Amino acid sequence: MNVQILADPSGRLLWASPALPGAVHDVRAAREHGIIAALAEAGVTCWVDKGYRGAGSTVRLPYWGRWETLSRGQKAVNRSHAKIRALVEQTVATLKSWRLLRKIRCSTTRITGLVQAVLCLHLASSD
């Protein structure tokens, strides 16, 4: 399954998209949900992984290429990028800590409802 999430700079889960089949590429899912257009319209910068290559101007990607071929400056940018992304990865890990979401095997319509329920429970428990 492919569920897009948005987290704030402190790593707090803010939003989860409706589920799409797992074969859907990340950048396509973000476009289908209107995430990229909304970020561009609001002028919000978002740090993403390499799966969002070609996403747009407000989306920040790490430099592409083998570590050995990157310049010292590019390596420094990628290290900084990884530190920012680590917060989001912790948020993803929080979602995956729900056994229900790790073991789920059903339609994306059902998965969407379950992800929304988990998101509500997560937000209620974090206040």
DSSP file (Angstrom, degrees, kcal/mol; ACC not computed):
  #  RESIDUE AA STRUCTURE BP1 BP2  ACC     N-H-->O    O-->H-N    N-H-->O    O-->H-N    TCO  KAPPA ALPHA  PHI   PSI    X-CA   Y-CA   Z-CA
    1    1 A M              0   0    0      0, 0.0     2,-0.5     0, 0.0    21,-0.1   0.000 360.0 360.0 360.0 150.8    0.0    0.0    0.0
    2    2 A N  B     +A   20   0A   0     18,-2.8    18,-1.8    23,-0.0     2,-0.5  -0.955 360.0 169.8-120.4 110.4    1.1    3.6   -0.6
    3    3 A V        -     0   0    0     -2,-0.5     2,-0.3    16,-0.2    16,-0.1  -0.987  21.3-148.3-121.4 122.8    0.1    6.1    2.0
    4    4 A Q        -     0   0    0     -2,-0.5    13,-2.9    14,-0.4     2,-0.3  -0.681  17.4-166.0 -87.3 142.1    1.6    9.6    1.8
    5    5 A I  E     -B   16   0B   0     -2,-0.3     2,-0.4    11,-0.2    11,-0.2  -0.931  13.9-151.7-127.9 154.7    2.1   11.4    5.1
    6    6 A L  E     -B   15   0B   0      9,-2.2     8,-3.0    -2,-0.3     9,-1.6  -0.989  17.5-178.0-121.5 135.7    2.8   15.0    6.1
    7    7 A A  E     -B   13   0B   0     -2,-0.4     6,-0.2     6,-0.2    81,-0.1  -0.941  24.9-118.0-129.8 152.2    4.7   15.8    9.3
    8    8 A D    >   -     0   0    0      4,-2.1     3,-2.5    -2,-0.3     6,-0.0  -0.292  44.9 -88.8 -80.7 174.0    5.6   19.1   11.0
    9    9 A P  T 3  S+     0   0    0      0, 0.0    78,-0.1     0, 0.0    -1,-0.1   0.722 128.3  56.0 -59.9 -20.4    9.3   20.1   11.5
   10   10 A S  T 3  S-     0   0    0      2,-0.1    -2,-0.0    77,-0.0     0, 0.0   0.434 122.2-105.1 -90.5   2.4    9.3   18.4   14.9
   11   11 A G    <   +     0   0    0     -3,-2.5     2,-0.4     1,-0.3     3,-0.0   0.584  68.2 150.6  90.0  10.8    8.2   15.1   13.4
   12   12 A R        -     0   0    0      1,-0.1    -4,-2.1     2,-0.0    -1,-0.3  -0.647  51.4-116.3 -80.8 128.9    4.6   15.2   14.5
   13   13 A L  E     +B    7   0B   0     -2,-0.4    -6,-0.2    -6,-0.2     3,-0.1  -0.458  41.2 167.3 -65.4 125.6    2.2   13.4   12.2
   14   14 A L  E     +     0   0B   0     -8,-3.0     2,-0.3     1,-0.4    -7,-0.2   0.750  57.7   2.8-109.0 -36.5   -0.3   15.9   10.7
   15   15 A W  E     -B    6   0B   0     -9,-1.6    -9,-2.2     2,-0.0     2,-0.4  -0.997  49.1-159.9-156.7 146.1   -2.0   14.1    7.8
   16   16 A A  E     -B    5   0B   0     -2,-0.3   -11,-0.2   -11,-0.2     3,-0.1  -0.999  23.3-132.1-131.1 136.7   -2.2   10.8    6.0
   17   17 A S        -     0   0    0    -13,-2.9     2,-0.1    -2,-0.4     3,-0.1  -0.274  35.2 -84.1 -79.3 165.9   -3.5   10.3    2.5
   18   18 A P        -     0   0    0      0, 0.0   -14,-0.4     0, 0.0    -1,-0.2  -0.427  59.9 -97.8 -61.6 149.4   -6.0    7.8    1.3
   19   19 A A        -     0   0    0     89,-0.5   -16,-0.2   -16,-0.1    93,-0.1  -0.448  39.3-170.3 -75.1 143.1   -4.3    4.5    0.5
   20   20 A L  B     -A    2   0A   0    -18,-1.8   -18,-2.8    -2,-0.1     9,-0.0  -0.857  40.4 -77.7-122.0 162.0   -3.3    3.6   -3.1
   21   21 A P    >   -     0   0    0      0, 0.0     3,-1.8     0, 0.0    -1,-0.1  -0.257  44.1-115.1 -57.8 150.1   -2.0    0.3   -4.3
   22   22 A G  T 3  S+     0   0    0      1,-0.3   -19,-0.0   -21,-0.1    -2,-0.0   0.702 110.6  68.1 -62.1 -21.8    1.7   -0.4   -3.5
   23   23 A A  T 3  S+     0   0    0      2,-0.1     2,-0.4   -21,-0.0    -1,-0.3   0.610  75.3 104.1 -75.3 -11.0    2.7   -0.3   -7.2
   24   24 A V  S <  S-     0   0    0     -3,-1.8    -4,-0.1     1,-0.1     2,-0.0  -0.588  78.2-121.0 -75.5 127.1    1.9    3.4   -7.4
   25   25 A H     >  -     0   0    0     -2,-0.4     4,-2.5     1,-0.1     5,-0.2  -0.336  19.4-117.3 -68.1 149.2    5.1    5.4   -7.4
   26   26 A D  H  > S+     0   0    0      1,-0.2     4,-2.5     2,-0.2     5,-0.2   0.890 112.4  48.4 -56.7 -46.6    5.6    8.0   -4.6
   27   27 A V  H  > S+     0   0    0     24,-1.0     4,-1.9     1,-0.2    -1,-0.2   0.872 112.0  50.1 -66.7 -35.1    5.7   11.1   -6.8
   28   28 A R  H  > S+     0   0    0      2,-0.2     4,-2.7     1,-0.2    -1,-0.2   0.917 110.7  49.5 -66.7 -42.5    2.6    9.9   -8.7
   29   29 A A  H  X S+     0   0    0     -4,-2.5     4,-2.0     1,-0.2     6,-0.2   0.915 110.1  50.9 -62.1 -42.9    0.7    9.3   -5.5
   30   30 A A  H  <>S+     0   0    0     -4,-2.5     5,-2.0     1,-0.2     6,-0.7   0.887 112.4  46.9 -63.1 -38.5    1.7   12.8   -4.2
   31   31 A R  H ><5S+     0   0    0     -4,-1.9     3,-1.2     3,-0.2    -2,-0.2   0.919 110.0  52.5 -68.2 -43.1    0.4   14.4   -7.4
   32   32 A E  H 3<5S+     0   0    0     -4,-2.7    -2,-0.2     1,-0.3    -1,-0.2   0.855 110.9  47.4 -61.9 -34.8   -2.8   12.4   -7.4
   33   33 A H  T 3<5S-     0   0    0     -4,-2.0    -1,-0.3    -5,-0.2    -2,-0.2   0.509 113.2-119.8 -84.8  -4.1   -3.5   13.6   -3.8
   34   34 A G  T <>5S+     0   0    0     -3,-1.2     4,-2.1    -4,-0.4    -3,-0.2   0.641  73.0 131.5  77.9  14.7   -2.7   17.2   -4.7
   35   35 A I  H  ><S+     0   0    0     -5,-2.0     4,-2.4    -6,-0.2     5,-0.2   0.936  70.4  46.9 -66.0 -47.1    0.2   17.4   -2.2
   36   36 A I  H  > S+     0   0    0     -6,-0.7     4,-2.3     1,-0.2    -1,-0.2   0.913 113.9  47.3 -64.9 -44.0    2.7   18.9   -4.6
   37   37 A A  H  > S+     0   0    0     -7,-0.2     4,-2.6     1,-0.2    -1,-0.2   0.899 112.5  50.1 -64.1 -40.4    0.3   21.5   -6.0
   38   38 A A  H  X S+     0   0    0     -4,-2.1     4,-2.1     2,-0.2     6,-0.2   0.898 111.0  48.7 -65.7 -40.9   -0.7   22.5   -2.5
   39   39 A L  H  X>S+     0   0    0     -4,-2.4     5,-2.1     2,-0.2     4,-1.1   0.915 113.4  47.1 -64.1 -43.2    2.9   22.8   -1.3
   40   40 A A  H  <5S+     0   0    0     -4,-2.3     3,-0.2     2,-0.2    -2,-0.2   0.914 112.3  49.5 -64.9 -43.5    3.8   25.0   -4.3
   41   41 A E  H  <5S+     0   0    0     -4,-2.6    -1,-0.2     1,-0.2    -2,-0.2   0.888 116.5  41.6 -63.1 -39.7    0.7   27.2   -3.9
   42   42 A A  H  <5S-     0   0    0     -4,-2.1    -1,-0.2    -5,-0.2    -2,-0.2   0.612 107.3-126.5 -83.0 -13.1    1.4   27.7   -0.2
   43   43 A G  T  <5 +     0   0    0     -4,-1.1     2,-0.5     1,-0.2    -3,-0.2   0.795  54.3 155.5  70.8  28.8    5.1   28.2   -0.8
   44   44 A V      < -     0   0    0     -5,-2.1     2,-0.3    -6,-0.2    -1,-0.2  -0.763  38.4-136.6 -92.6 130.1    6.0   25.5    1.7
   45   45 A T        -     0   0    0     -2,-0.5     2,-0.4    -3,-0.1    14,-0.2  -0.675  21.2-168.5 -85.2 138.4    9.3   23.7    1.4
   46   46 A C  E     -c   59   0C   0     12,-2.5    14,-3.5    -2,-0.3     2,-0.5  -0.995  15.5-141.8-132.2 131.4    9.2   19.9    1.9
   47   47 A W  E     +c   60   0C   0     -2,-0.4     2,-0.2    12,-0.2    14,-0.2  -0.827  33.3 167.8 -94.6 124.8   12.1   17.5    2.3
   48   48 A V        -     0   0    0     12,-2.6     2,-0.1    -2,-0.5    37,-0.1  -0.755  33.0-102.2-130.4 172.5   11.6   14.2    0.5
   49   49 A D    >   -     0   0    0     -2,-0.2     3,-1.6    12,-0.1    -1,-0.1  -0.309  50.0 -86.6 -89.8-178.3   13.5   11.1   -0.5
   50   50 A K  G >  S+     0   0    0      1,-0.3     3,-1.2     2,-0.1    -1,-0.1   0.592 115.0  81.1 -68.3 -10.1   14.7   10.3   -4.0
   51   51 A G  G 3  S+     0   0    0      1,-0.3   -24,-1.0   -25,-0.0    -1,-0.3   0.558  86.3  59.7 -70.7  -7.2   11.4    8.7   -4.9
   52   52 A Y  G X  S+     0   0    0     -3,-1.6     3,-1.7   -26,-0.1    -1,-0.3   0.083  72.0 152.2-108.1  21.6   10.0   12.2   -5.6
   53   53 A R  T <  S+     0   0    0     -3,-1.2   -26,-0.1     1,-0.3    -3,-0.0  -0.309  70.1  19.5 -56.4 128.7   12.5   13.1   -8.3
   54   54 A G  T 3  S+     0   0    0      2,-0.1    -1,-0.3     5,-0.1     3,-0.1   0.591  85.9 129.5  87.1  12.8   10.9   15.6  -10.7
   55   55 A A    <   -     0   0    0     -3,-1.7     2,-0.3     1,-0.2    -2,-0.1   0.882  66.1 -92.9 -72.5 -39.9    8.2   16.7   -8.2
   56   56 A G    >   -     0   0    0      3,-0.2     3,-0.6    -4,-0.2    -1,-0.2  -0.939  42.7 -55.6 150.7-174.5    8.6   20.4   -8.3
   57   57 A S  T 3  S+     0   0    0     -2,-0.3    -1,-0.1     1,-0.2    -2,-0.0   0.824 121.4  46.3 -74.9 -35.3   10.2   23.6   -7.0
   58   58 A T  T 3  S+     0   0    0    -22,-0.2   -12,-2.5    -3,-0.1     2,-0.6   0.493  93.3  93.2 -87.6  -1.2    9.2   23.5   -3.3
   59   59 A V  E <   -c   46   0C   0     -3,-0.6     2,-0.6   -14,-0.2    -3,-0.2  -0.821  66.6-151.3 -95.1 123.6   10.2   19.9   -2.9
   60   60 A R  E     -c   47   0C   0    -14,-3.5   -12,-2.6    -2,-0.6    -2,-0.1  -0.849  15.4-176.0-101.1 122.8   13.8   19.4   -1.7
   61   61 A L        -     0   0    0     -2,-0.6   -12,-0.1   -14,-0.2     2,-0.1  -0.796  28.8-108.8-111.0 153.8   15.6   16.2   -2.8
   62   62 A P        -     0   0    0      0, 0.0     2,-0.1     0, 0.0    -1,-0.0  -0.405  52.7 -82.4 -71.0 160.8   19.1   15.0   -1.9
   63   63 A Y        -     0   0    0     11,-0.3     2,-0.3    -2,-0.1   -13,-0.1  -0.407  48.7-124.8 -64.2 142.8   21.7   15.1   -4.6
   64   64 A W        +     0   0    0     -3,-0.1     2,-0.2    -2,-0.1    -1,-0.1  -0.683  61.9  60.0 -91.7 140.2   21.5   12.1   -6.9
   65   65 A G  S    S-     0   0    0     -2,-0.3     2,-0.1     5,-0.1     5,-0.1  -0.608  87.3 -45.6 133.3 171.1   24.5    9.9   -7.6
   66   66 A R    >>  -     0   0    0     -2,-0.2     3,-1.2     1,-0.1     4,-0.8  -0.455  51.7-120.7 -71.9 144.8   27.0    7.6   -5.9
   67   67 A W  G >4 S+     0   0    0      1,-0.3     3,-0.8     2,-0.2    -1,-0.1   0.861 111.8  55.9 -54.2 -40.7   28.5    8.9   -2.7
   68   68 A E  G 34 S+     0   0    0      1,-0.2    -1,-0.3     0, 0.0    -2,-0.0   0.785 106.9  49.7 -65.8 -27.6   32.0    8.6   -4.2
   69   69 A T  G <4 S+     0   0    0     -3,-1.2    -1,-0.2     2,-0.0    -2,-0.2   0.581  89.7  98.4 -90.6 -10.4   31.1   10.9   -7.1
   70   70 A L  S << S-     0   0    0     -4,-0.8    -5,-0.1    -3,-0.8     2,-0.0  -0.488  76.6-115.5 -78.6 147.8   29.5   13.7   -5.1
   71   71 A S     >  -     0   0    0     -2,-0.2     4,-2.3     1,-0.1     5,-0.2  -0.259  31.1-103.8 -71.9 168.3   31.4   16.8   -4.3
   72   72 A R  H  > S+     0   0    0      1,-0.2     4,-2.0     2,-0.2     5,-0.1   0.895 123.7  50.8 -61.3 -39.5   32.2   17.7   -0.7
   73   73 A G  H  > S+     0   0    0      2,-0.2     4,-2.2     1,-0.2    -1,-0.2   0.902 109.4  49.8 -64.6 -42.2   29.5   20.3   -0.7
   74   74 A Q  H  > S+     0   0    0      1,-0.2     4,-2.5     2,-0.2   -11,-0.3   0.885 109.7  51.6 -64.9 -38.5   26.9   17.9   -2.1
   75   75 A K  H  X S+     0   0    0     -4,-2.3     4,-2.3     2,-0.2    -1,-0.2   0.903 109.2  50.5 -64.0 -40.1   27.8   15.3    0.5
   76   76 A A  H  X S+     0   0    0     -4,-2.0     4,-2.2     2,-0.2    -2,-0.2   0.902 110.9  48.9 -64.3 -41.1   27.3   18.0    3.2
   77   77 A V  H  X S+     0   0    0     -4,-2.2     4,-2.7     1,-0.2    -2,-0.2   0.919 111.2  50.1 -63.7 -43.5   23.9   18.9    1.8
   78   78 A N  H  X S+     0   0    0     -4,-2.5     4,-2.3     2,-0.2    -2,-0.2   0.872 109.7  50.7 -64.7 -36.9   22.9   15.2    1.7
   79   79 A R  H  X S+     0   0    0     -4,-2.3     4,-1.8     2,-0.2    -1,-0.2   0.930 112.8  46.0 -64.5 -44.8   23.9   14.7    5.3
   80   80 A S  H  X S+     0   0    0     -4,-2.2     4,-1.8     1,-0.2    -2,-0.2   0.907 112.1  51.6 -62.6 -42.2   21.9   17.8    6.4
   81   81 A H  H  X S+     0   0    0     -4,-2.7     4,-2.5     1,-0.2    -1,-0.2   0.903 107.8  52.4 -60.5 -42.7   19.0   16.5    4.3
   82   82 A A  H  X S+     0   0    0     -4,-2.3     4,-1.5     1,-0.2    -1,-0.2   0.859 105.9  54.1 -64.5 -36.0   19.2   13.1    6.0
   83   83 A K  H  X S+     0   0    0     -4,-1.8     4,-0.6     2,-0.2    -1,-0.2   0.898 111.2  45.1 -65.4 -39.9   19.1   14.7    9.4
   84   84 A I  H >X S+     0   0    0     -4,-1.8     3,-1.0     1,-0.2     4,-0.7   0.924 113.2  50.4 -67.4 -44.3   15.9   16.6    8.5
   85   85 A R  H 3X S+     0   0    0     -4,-2.5     4,-2.4     1,-0.2     3,-0.2   0.747  93.9  74.5 -66.8 -24.3   14.3   13.4    6.9
   86   86 A A  H 3X S+     0   0    0     -4,-1.5     4,-1.8     1,-0.2    -1,-0.2   0.851  91.6  56.2 -58.9 -34.2   15.1   11.4   10.0
   87   87 A L  H <X S+     0   0    0     -3,-1.0     4,-1.5    -4,-0.6    -1,-0.2   0.913 108.5  46.4 -63.3 -42.2   12.3   13.1   11.8
   88   88 A V  H  X S+     0   0    0     -4,-0.7     4,-2.5    -3,-0.2    -2,-0.2   0.902 109.3  54.3 -67.0 -40.6    9.8   12.0    9.1
   89   89 A E  H  X S+     0   0    0     -4,-2.4     4,-2.2     1,-0.2    -1,-0.2   0.854 105.8  53.3 -63.3 -33.7   11.2    8.5    9.2
   90   90 A Q  H  X S+     0   0    0     -4,-1.8     4,-1.8     2,-0.2    -1,-0.2   0.876 108.2  50.8 -66.0 -36.6   10.5    8.3   12.9
   91   91 A T  H  X S+     0   0    0     -4,-1.5     4,-1.9     2,-0.2    -2,-0.2   0.911 109.5  49.6 -65.6 -42.9    7.0    9.4   12.2
   92   92 A V  H  X S+     0   0    0     -4,-2.5     4,-2.5     1,-0.2    -2,-0.2   0.903 109.3  52.8 -61.2 -41.1    6.6    6.6    9.6
   93   93 A A  H  X S+     0   0    0     -4,-2.2     4,-1.0     1,-0.2    -1,-0.2   0.860 104.6  56.0 -63.1 -35.3    8.0    4.2   12.2
   94   94 A T  H  < S+     0   0    0     -4,-1.8     3,-0.4     2,-0.2     4,-0.4   0.922 109.4  45.8 -62.0 -44.1    5.4    5.4   14.6
   95   95 A L  H >< S+     0   0    0     -4,-1.9     3,-1.6     1,-0.2     6,-0.3   0.920 111.6  51.9 -63.3 -42.9    2.7    4.5   12.1
   96   96 A K  H 3< S+     0   0    0     -4,-2.5    -1,-0.2     1,-0.3    -2,-0.2   0.658  92.1  75.3 -70.9 -13.9    4.3    1.1   11.4
   97   97 A S  T 3< S+     0   0    0     -4,-1.0     2,-0.9    -3,-0.4    -1,-0.3   0.709  74.8  91.4 -70.3 -16.7    4.4    0.4   15.1
   98   98 A W  S X> S-     0   0    0     -3,-1.6     3,-1.3    -4,-0.4     4,-1.1  -0.710  73.2-152.5 -77.6 110.6    0.6   -0.3   14.8
   99   99 A R  H 3> S+     0   0    0     -2,-0.9     4,-2.1     1,-0.3     3,-0.4   0.836  91.1  65.9 -54.9 -35.5    0.6   -4.0   14.1
  100  100 A L  H 3> S+     0   0    0      1,-0.2     4,-0.6     2,-0.2    -1,-0.3   0.884 102.9  45.9 -54.1 -42.1   -2.7   -3.6   12.2
  101  101 A L  H <4 S+     0   0    0     -3,-1.3    -1,-0.2    -6,-0.3    -2,-0.2   0.735 111.7  51.5 -78.5 -22.2   -0.9   -1.5    9.5
  102  102 A R  H  < S+     0   0    0     -4,-1.1    -2,-0.2    -3,-0.4    -1,-0.2   0.835 118.4  35.4 -78.8 -33.0    2.0   -3.9    9.2
  103  103 A K  H  < S+     0   0    0     -4,-2.1    -2,-0.2     2,-0.0    -1,-0.2   0.379  85.4 131.2-102.5   2.8   -0.1   -7.0    8.7
  104  104 A I     <  +     0   0    0     -4,-0.6     2,-0.2    -5,-0.2    -3,-0.0  -0.328  23.5 170.6 -70.0 135.3   -3.0   -5.5    6.7
  105  105 A R        +     0   0    0     -2,-0.1     2,-0.3     2,-0.0    -1,-0.1  -0.701  38.6  93.3-142.3  84.6   -4.2   -7.3    3.5
  106  106 A C  S    S-     0   0    0     -2,-0.2    -2,-0.0     1,-0.1     5,-0.0  -0.862  77.3 -46.7-155.7-170.8   -7.4   -5.9    2.2
  107  107 A S     >  -     0   0    0     -2,-0.3     4,-2.3     1,-0.1     3,-0.2  -0.256  48.2-118.6 -68.2 154.6   -8.7   -3.3   -0.3
  108  108 A T  H  > S+     0   0    0      1,-0.2     4,-2.2     2,-0.2   -89,-0.5   0.790 113.8  61.1 -64.7 -26.5   -7.3    0.2   -0.4
  109  109 A T  H  > S+     0   0    0      2,-0.2     4,-1.4     1,-0.2    -1,-0.2   0.935 108.8  41.5 -64.5 -45.6  -10.7    1.6    0.6
  110  110 A R  H  > S+     0   0    0      1,-0.2     4,-2.1     2,-0.2    -2,-0.2   0.899 112.4  54.7 -66.7 -40.8  -10.7   -0.3    3.8
  111  111 A I  H  X S+     0   0    0     -4,-2.3     4,-2.9     1,-0.2     5,-0.2   0.898 103.2  56.8 -60.7 -40.5   -7.0    0.5    4.4
  112  112 A T  H  X S+     0   0    0     -4,-2.2     4,-2.3     1,-0.2    -1,-0.2   0.924 107.8  47.2 -57.5 -46.1   -7.8    4.2    4.1
  113  113 A G  H  X S+     0   0    0     -4,-1.4     4,-2.0     1,-0.2    -1,-0.2   0.889 113.1  48.5 -62.6 -40.1  -10.4    4.0    6.9
  114  114 A L  H  X S+     0   0    0     -4,-2.1     4,-2.5     2,-0.2    -2,-0.2   0.901 110.5  50.1 -68.7 -40.8   -8.0    2.1    9.1
  115  115 A V  H  X S+     0   0    0     -4,-2.9     4,-2.6     1,-0.2    -2,-0.2   0.907 110.6  50.9 -63.5 -40.8   -5.2    4.6    8.5
  116  116 A Q  H  X S+     0   0    0     -4,-2.3     4,-2.3    -5,-0.2    -2,-0.2   0.896 110.4  49.3 -63.3 -39.8   -7.5    7.5    9.3
  117  117 A A  H  X S+     0   0    0     -4,-2.0     4,-2.5     2,-0.2    -2,-0.2   0.922 111.8  48.0 -64.4 -44.2   -8.6    5.7   12.6
  118  118 A V  H  X S+     0   0    0     -4,-2.5     4,-2.8     1,-0.2    -2,-0.2   0.907 110.8  52.2 -62.7 -41.4   -4.9    5.1   13.5
  119  119 A L  H  X S+     0   0    0     -4,-2.6     4,-2.7     2,-0.2     5,-0.2   0.921 110.0  48.4 -60.6 -44.7   -4.1    8.8   12.7
  120  120 A C  H  X S+     0   0    0     -4,-2.3     4,-2.5     2,-0.2    -2,-0.2   0.931 113.8  46.4 -60.8 -46.6   -7.0   10.0   15.0
  121  121 A L  H  X S+     0   0    0     -4,-2.5     4,-2.1     2,-0.2    -2,-0.2   0.899 112.8  50.5 -62.9 -40.8   -5.9    7.7   17.8
  122  122 A H  H  X S+     0   0    0     -4,-2.8     4,-1.3     2,-0.2    -2,-0.2   0.933 112.7  45.2 -63.4 -46.6   -2.3    8.8   17.4
  123  123 A L  H  X S+     0   0    0     -4,-2.7     4,-0.6     1,-0.2    -2,-0.2   0.886 112.9  51.2 -66.0 -38.2   -3.2   12.5   17.4
  124  124 A A  H >< S+     0   0    0     -4,-2.5     3,-0.5     1,-0.2    -1,-0.2   0.880 112.2  46.4 -65.9 -37.3   -5.5   12.0   20.5
  125  125 A S  H 3< S+     0   0    0     -4,-2.1    -1,-0.2     1,-0.2    -2,-0.2   0.706 107.3  57.6 -79.8 -18.2   -2.8   10.2   22.4
  126  126 A S  H 3<        0   0    0     -4,-1.3    -1,-0.2     1,-0.2    -2,-0.2   0.554 360.0 360.0 -90.3  -6.8    0.0   12.7   21.6
  127  127 A D    <<        0   0    0     -4,-0.6    -1,-0.2    -3,-0.5    -2,-0.1   0.473 360.0 360.0 -81.8 360.0   -1.9   15.8   23.0
